[in-house]
Amino acid sequence: MNTSHLEIINMSVRYVWQPKGNNTTVYYRKRIPEDLRRHYNNRDYKVVSTKVKNKQAALAPILKINSAVEQEWQNLRANPDGSILKRAITYLEEEASYDVENHQEFYPGAKREHFESVANKLPYEVYINIQQLSMNNPDYDRHSALMTAIKYHLDPHEYRSIEITLKGKIELYASDYIDPYAELKGLSHDSKQIKDAKRAIAQMTEFLGNRMPHEYKRTDINKFILAKLNTGASTGTVKKYLSLINAVFNKVNNEYEIDCPHRFSKLDIPNYGDDCKERPDFRPEQLNTLRGNLSGSTNMTDHLIMFALDTGMRGGEVLGLASEDIHLNKEYPYIRLHQNTLRRLKTKNSTRMIPLIGLALEAAQSLDLTQEWLFPHYLSKDKKSFKHTNASNVINKRIKKLLDDPKAPTAYSFRHTMQTRLRNVECPADIREEICGWKSSISKNYGSPTDIKIKANYIRETLTNYC
């Protein structure tokens, strides 16, 4: 018996709701937990249309919706105030679901309630003054007065949420996209990815104005590209910013079904890559100097450098290591690198097994593996992300000091140096790329003791043949 399959079916059946019988739209319907009902105006159920009419066909959509709902409730519990903009969008989505089947009675007055919830955030004296004027003067336009006050006193995204609910459809300006994007990706606003995306959109809107994505013309975007290049930004930086903007707009438009195509994809950047400067490798004598200074150190920053030097890991990958990732009691000790709650990986190929050799093994053996994270000092105060930029600055400063060279390569060059080291000992390209997380092997031995042994032998050989 396929228990897993039965569990999925049983779960989906609990959440299936077909209010008008067969051959009508199937809905996802789940009871809202008591502690979250205030976010849904005290309604009992979360209801979302699957947009299909067959219960069997609704299985996959219901599983997807349930996953999104569980994430939404997790975010609400983590941030009880929630995002006002997100609430406005939620109201519209759920109203639309009820309109399809003429079940508006399940959710009366959503727009009015959302309007009041925002208006109640006004300074007390402002709100009371408007209330009194509307009571004493039957001709007083209380609605217009509240809209004006909201625009003047509250944050722009709060005013935008009211505009959205009143128009009855989702229309987001470029600056509105960050909040829903962060929620959809399950990322903190303090995460590097969200900070970078916010910075990219802010720079774009500062130059082109804050519009809806589809309102930016190709010629406008090209002017922005030239303006960035003229300020001295590299073509790689401009490419990164445009890719971030494109990813944010695509993700939110897709999830909220905003069918207004924008023009931020497949953009041409003049002379792209011509200004790229190759990161220099560490010379053998520099690595020898580092080894001599780092071996036996109990300094936390030195441990970070030691891991990066003999694994070729990215700085963020090292910083986010958990104790459970380290496997020392093996014939060939290794790191099992994978995505965790506080550290995302750059690509799916970044998940890999990395042998612990040389300084990396020494660092792993000297750390306290009873704590959850290897480098908790660099955890942000909210405990939701690591302080990558801070750590990177400290590490690079330490490297320059150890080498007594202000122009020494940065920690990122350990990755390129590892490739050179492996190439020099005739390590095959696929194994080199797998060690550094650029490519996943399709070998049946991937992750096996044999696989780790092969990688370990190549890295160990670089300790004598490169340095």
N, C-alpha and C positions, 0 to 999 in steps of 0.2 A: 504493500500500500504506500502511495506517495503522500506521506504526511504533510510535507511542505506545501504541496499543491492544494491539499484539502484546507490547510490553514489559510492560504491566500483566498480561496473561494469563500470560506466561512467569514473571513474578515470583510471581504467585499460585499457579501450578502447583507451583513449587518448595516452597511452604509448605503445600500441601494434603496432608492425611493422613486417609484413611478406613479405619481399621484393620479394620473388619468388612465391607468391601465395599459395593456399591451399596445405596442406600436406608437407610443408617445415618448417624449424625451425622458431619459433616465437621469436622476439626480443623485449626487453624493450628499448624504444627510447624516450628520454626526452631532451628538449632544455636546454642547459647549460646557467645559468644566465650570463649576461654581465660581472659582476665583478669577475667571476671565470674562464672565458675562457682562461686566460693566463696560468692556471694550466693544460689546455688540448690542448696546442698549438693552441689556438684560434679556435678550432672546434666548430661547432654550436650545436651538439647533443652528449649526453651520450648514448652509445649503449651497451647493455649487452645481451648475449644469454640466453634464458630461458631453452634451451635444450629440449623443447617439441615442437610438431608440431600442436597441437590442441589449438585454441584460448581460448576455455573454460578452458582447463587444464592449460593454461598459467596464469590464473588469480592469483592463489596462489603465483607462483614464481615472478610475476610482483609486487605484493604487498610487498613481502620480499625484492626484489631488490630495489624498490622505497624507502623503509625504510632505507636500507643501503646507498643509494645514498644521501638521505636527511641528514643522519648522517655524511657522507663524506663531504658534502658541509658545514655543520655546523662546522666541524673540520677545514676545510680549511679557513673559515672566522675567526675562533678563532686563527689559527696559519697560517698566510698568506704564510710563507715560505714553509710550508708543510714538510712532511718527504720524503727525496730523495729516500729512500728505498721503501717507499709506492708508489711513483710515478713510479719507475721502475717496480714494480709488476703490477700496473695499466696498464702501457703500454703493458706489455706482455698479460695480460688478455684480453684487448680490441683488440690487434692484432690477438689473437687466435680466437676471436669471428668473426672477419672479414674474416679470412682465411677459416673458415668453409663454408662460402657462397661465397667465392671468391670476396669479396668486399674490397680488399686491397686499392682501389683507394680512399676510404673515409678517410684513415689514412696513408698516405705515409710517409716513413722515420722516423717512431717513434723511432727506435733504434738510428739512427744518431742524431736526435734532442735531445734525452735524453743524449747521450754522450756529445754533445756540451754544454748542460745546466750545466752539472757537470764540464766540462773542463773550462767553463767561471768563475768558482769559484776559479780557481788557482790565485796565486799572479800575479798582472798585468804584472810585468817584465818577469816572467816565461812564461806566455802565449804568450806575444808579441815576446819573443826570439824564441819560437818554431815556431810561425807563420812566422817569417822572415827567419829562416833556411829552412823551407819547401818551401818558395817562391824562395829562391836563389839556392836551390839544389834539382833538380827533383828526385834524388835517396834517399832523406832524408825520413825516415819512420816517418812521423808526428804522425800517430796513436800510434805507440809504444812509442814515446817520450811523448805523452800526458798521456798514461797509466802509464808510469813510474813516471811522475810528479804528477799525481793524487794520486798514491799510497804513494808517499813521502810527499806531502804537505797537502793533505786533510784528513778528518776523515776516519777511516776504513769503516764505513757504506756507505760512498760515493763511495769508490773503489768497495765495494761489489755490489752496485747498478749497476755499469757498468758491472761487471762480469755477473750479472744476465741477463741484457738485451742482452749482446753479445752471451751468451749461448742459448738464446731463450727459456729458461725454468726457473722456479722458484726453485732455490737451496739455501736454507738458512743455514748458520752456526748457532750454538746455540745462539751466541751473537746477531744475527740479529733478533731474534724473539721478543724482547721486544717492539720495536717500533710498528710493526703491531699489536701485542697483545694489547697494550695500546689503539691503535686507534679502534680496533674491540670491545673492552670493553667500549670505551668511557670514559677512565680514564686519569687523568692527570699524568704526570711522577713524580709529587710530591706526589701522593697518596700513602698511606701505602702499598696497594696491589702491585702496580708496583715496589715500592722500594724494597719490600721483594722478589718479583720475580727476579728482577735484581740482588739482592745480592745472591740469591740462584744459579742462572745460572753462575754468576761471580766466585763463589767459586768452582762450579763444573768444569768450563772450566779452571780455574787456576790449578786444579789438573789433569784433564784428557785431557786438550788441547781443542781448539775451533774447533769442527768438526760439521758436519751435524748430527742431532739427530740419524738417523738410523745407523750411523757409530760407535756409542758407543756400545760395547759388554756388555753382562750381567756381565761378569767377571770384566770388567772395572768399572761398576757402583758399584758392590759389594766392590771393593777395595776403592772406594770413600767413601762408607758408613763406612767401618772400619776405614779409615783415620780420618773421622769426629768424630767418637766415641772416637778414641784415643786422640783427642785434648781436650776431656772433654765435648763435645756437648752431650746433653741428647738425648735419643732415640726419644722423642717427637719432638725435634727441627729438627733432621734429617728427621723424617717422614714428618714434615711440609714442609721442603725444597724440598724433592722429590715430594711431592704432587703438589707444586707450579710449579716445572719444568714440570711435566707431564701435568698439566692443560694448561700451556703456549704452549707447543708443540702441544697438541691435538687441541686447539682452532684455532691456525694459520694453521695447516695442514688441518683441516676440511674446513675452510673458503676459503683457497686458493687451495684446492684440490691437496695437496701434498701427493701422495700415496706411502709414504715410512714409513712403521711402525717402531716405535722405541721401546725401551725396558725399559721405565721408569715407567711402571705400575706394580702393584702386586709384589712389591719388598719385600723381607724379611729383617727385621732389627733385628739383634741378641738381644735377651732378651728385646724385645720391651715392654715398660711399667713397667719393673721391677724397674727402677730408678725414677718412678713418685712419687712426693711428694705431698701429699694431702694439699690443701690450708686450713689453719686453719680458723674456724669460729671466728667471733668476740664474745667474752664472753658477757653475759648480763651486767656485770658491765662496760665493755668497751663501749657498746652502750649507757648506761646511762650517762657515762662521756661525750661522744660525743654530746648527746642530750643537756646536760646542757651547753656545750661550744658553740654549734652551734645556738641554738634557739635565735632569735632576731638579728643574725649577718647580716650585709650588705655586707660582703666580697664575691666576686664572686666565689672564690675557695670553700668557705664554702657552697655556694648554690649548686655547683656541687656535693659535698659530701652529702648534704641533700637530693637531688633527688635520688642518688644512694642508700642511706641507706634505704629509705622506699619505694622503687619501685623494687629493684633487677635488675635494668637496667644495661646493659653493659656500660662501660665508654664512648665508641664511640656513643652509642645511646643517652646518656644524652647530650654529647657535641654538637651533631647535631640537638638538638631540635629547632624547629621554633615556633614562637608565635602562629601560627595557629594550632599547635598541642595541645595547652593547652585549655581545656574547663572548665572554672571555674563556669559559670552561670548555673549550673545544680544541681539537688538534691544531686547527688554524683559526684563531680568534677573528671575529668579523663584526661589522656594523650592518644591521638590517635597516636600511634607510627607507622610510615610507612616510606618507602624509599623516600628520596627527592634528589634534585639536587646536594647536597654536602655531603650527608651521605647515604652510602649503608648499607643494613642490612645483617647480617651474613647468614640467611636462610629465606625461605619464611614464616616459622613459627614465625619469629621475628616480623612480622606485628601483632599488638595486641592493645587492650584497657587496660590501667593500671590505677586503681583508684589512686587518689591523697589523701594520708592519712599522718598524722603526719608531720614530717619535710618537706616531699616532697610538701605537700600542702602549708605549710608556705613559702617555697622558691618560689613556683609559684605565690603566692599572692604578694610577695614583688618585683618581677621582672617587668621590663618595657615591657609590651606586645604590645606596639605600634611599636617596632622595629621588623625587619624581623626575626632575630635570637636571641635566648636567651643569647648566649655567643659569641658575635662577636669578643671579644678580642682574641679568639683563632683561628680566621680565618686566613689562610695564606695570604701572600701579594697578590697573584694572585686571591684570593677570590674563589678558586675552590675546596678547601678542608680545613678541620680542622686540627690543629696541635695536633694530638692525643698523641704522645709520650711526647711532652712538657707538655700538660695538666696532663697526668698520673703521670709524675715525680713530678709536683707541688702538686697534690692532695695527693700522698702518703707521701710526705715530711710533708704536713700539718697534716695528720692523726697522724703521729708519734709524732709531736710536741704537738698536742692536748692531746694525751694519755701519753705523756712523756715516750714513749717506743720505742726505736730504732728497736725493733723486732716486732712491731705491725703488724697485717695483712694488706695487701694492699686493695685498693678500690675494686678490683675484688672479694674479699671475701664477700662483701655485698650480692652478688648473692647467694652464697652457704649458707650464714647466713639466707637469706630470705627463702630458702628452709627449713632449720631447724626450723625457726620460724613458718612457715606454717604447717609443719609436727607436731610440738608440740601442735598446736591447732586443730589437726585432720582435716586439710583441705585435701580434696580428691586429689589424685595424679594428675589427669588430670587438675584440676584447678591450682595446684601448678606449673605444667609444662607450662601451658598457661600463667600465670602471668609473668614467667621468659623468655618466648619465646622459649621454647624447644619443644613445641607441640601445634598444633592448635586444638581447640575444634571443634567437629562436631555437637555440640548442636545447635538447631534452635534458641536459645536465645543468641548466640554469639554476643557480641557487643551491646546488647540491654540494656535498663536501669536495667532490672532484673539481667542480667549477671554482670554488673558493680557493682550493689548493693551487690551481693553474694561475689564477690572478695573483695570489700571494707570492708565488715563485717569481713572476715577472717583476712585481714591485720590489721584492727583496734584491733582485739582480740589479736594479737601478741604484741601490744604495752604494754599490761598489763600482759599477761600470759607468755611471754618470757623474758621480761626485768624486 
